[in-house]
Amino acid sequence: MEQPNFKPTAELMLRETASQTAGPYVHIGLALDVAGLPERDDEIWNRMASDSADGERITVVGRVIDGNGDLVRDALLEAWQADGNGDYQPVYDSQANFNSFGRTATTAEGNSEWTLHTIKPGAISRADGKIMAPHINLAVFARGVNIQLQTRLYFEDESEANAQCPVLNAVESPMRRQTLIACRESDESGGTRYRLDIVLQGEGETVFFDY
Amino acid sequence: MTTQRRFVERDRNWHPPAYAPGYKTSIPRSPSQALVSLQNPSVSELTGPDFRKLRMGAHDNDLLMNFRDAEQPGLPVGERIILFGRVVDQFGKPVPHTLVEMWQANAGGRYRHKKDAYLAPLDPNFGGVGRCLTDEDGWYRFRTIKPGPYPWPNGINSWRPAHIHVSVMGPSISTRLITQMYFEGDPLIPICPIVQTLNDPEAVQTMIGRLDMARSRPMDALAWRFDLVVRGELQTWFENQ
């Protein structure tokens, strides 16, 4: 029998505010340095680790490429990662040696690479006991992107951990898993750099997650 | 120790689809493959940055003042407004101490961005960016000028309604949201190709700021209220997930 006052919970819940594209000028709002605007005292940016941070110092770079193979020059990326021990440091503090959160952007000029200066994250145990390989969560915002695209960056030199990672293995196609794995190289001063291009559409399209 | 939560599933039919051909830039920038749903989100998705230690400048939330310096001591041109609202989750629970950021065009509809070549002038006294943290009860507040509408090269005669870009973090990276606030009553809203990326007219209503005469300041500024709803927290999850 129908209960007149019954409403499913979903109707009682408020609806989330709808997303809109961050637009072409996201840099003036969230990446002031790239936009050429005067920076404020405490900007959130891409230096996630200081020189005295524990762990292996790395640089992570890449491009964002659209379905035509063209560079996306107006993207903003947000990074969220664990420290070298696999622990998140959520309280953002510009005085801290390491922050789990960072931002970076592609640029209008040059080769339009985004860059993160950070440390290599450790592996993370999930509640079910499975171990996730070291990774960085990345979110991509840009003109033409109606709601941010969420992905993960893994490391080429962690092949054993990658093979066991439950999240990588949730991607059915082994070929598509490769779109999440950054290549290791040396930077100009002999430091470790990882490189990953994010392809929004088409051949080599990056795996994006819903969670 | 990080706090972990579970969140109500995001209704992706409520949000605009990635591929929305009326908004031309989405055509080459939308994934063609399905998103991979994480059935078992982990600490990597269920946590996020806490900005209570982020040091705000005295005028970070006051766009009438925050681009001023000794050489540019004037006030921005345009209608002075107060933009305020509350950040709550889908269960109506306030979201305290979360970072709300915003950016916008000036009164003429021009952004202070090197790629914006619209013929309206830049305002020497207006930068167009602000940020603040919500208070204990989830309230945020900015003082600014009302942005102007402007044309853009989507259709032959496409115009953006006046809007303010609003970014909110929420308690986790799972709740992260960037949207745009439109001004109640603007006739450009229903014909905007970006607004039209939404399929549901009710969803469009969630992006409309409302004139609030009770909070307006006589002989000074009109107030616009824009409440933000972020994903709802289901329950406290195990700390070691």
Interface residues (C-beta under 8 A of the other chain):
Chain A: M13 L14 R15 E16 T17 A18 S19 Q20 T21 A22 G23 P24 Y25 V26 H27 I28 G29 L30 L32 A35 G36 L37 P38 R40 D41 D42 I44 D66 G67 N68 D70 V72 D74 E78 W80 A82 D87 Y88 P90 V91 Y92 D93 S94 N99 S100 F101 A108 I124 S125 R126 A127 D128 M132 H135 N137 A139 F141 A142 R143 G144 V145 N146 I147 Q148 L149 Q150 R152 P166 V167 A170 V171 R176 L200 Q201 G202 E205 T206 V207 F208 F209 D210 Y211
Chain B: T2 T3 V8 R10 D11 R12 W14 H15 P16 P17 A18 A20 Y23 K24 T25 S26 I27 P28 R29 S30 P31 S32 Q33 L35 V36 S37 L38 Q39 N40 P41 S42 V43 S44 E45 T47 G48 P49 D50 F51 R52 K53 L54 R55 M56 G57 D60 V88 D89 Q90 F91 G92 E101 M102 W103 Y111 R112 H113 K114 K115 D116 G127 G128 V129 H165 S167 I173 S174 R176 L177 I178 T179 Q180 I194 V195 T197 L198 E202 A203 V204 T206 M207 L228 V229 V230 R231 G232 W237 F238 N240 Q241
